[in-house]
Amino acid sequence: MLAVTSYPEVYVQLTAARIEEQLAAYAALADAAKGNAKVEAALAAFAPGYFNTMLLALDHHFMHRMRGAEGKDGNPLNEVRMLGDAIMENGGVLKANSTVRYDPAKSVTGISLGQEIALDAATFEKLAAAYVAEIGKRFP
């Protein structure tokens, strides 16, 4: 497939809606678990793997985006790509990418190089929103 230089607005909105549906479903599950320590602990153990996988699903919706349009300034598109690469190729540990100027202090997640990726609901929600907004700006 050729590199994608733009995404229809409706596609971006539908992707955002799918992510919001999954976040709402997870929130409902977390609410149902309240008061049951065993279920709360199981959900806490489940969450990092779930949200790391959600990150991969989010990135996959836009996987053929043109790298040149993505930029190299450590923006949310770069961050999601780096986190996805780390999950898929580096045992879940964030590694440097020589083409990206990544600064954890300016990133959405605050994850440092060498740190294990274990996303939670709030961090994933913030990252997904920033990612979708950046897609809308750079790939109109």
Summary of the structure (lengths in Angstrom):
residues: 140
radius of gyration: 15.6
end to end distance: 18.9
largest distance: 50.6
contacts: 383
relative contact order: 0.18
helix: 61%
strand: 3%
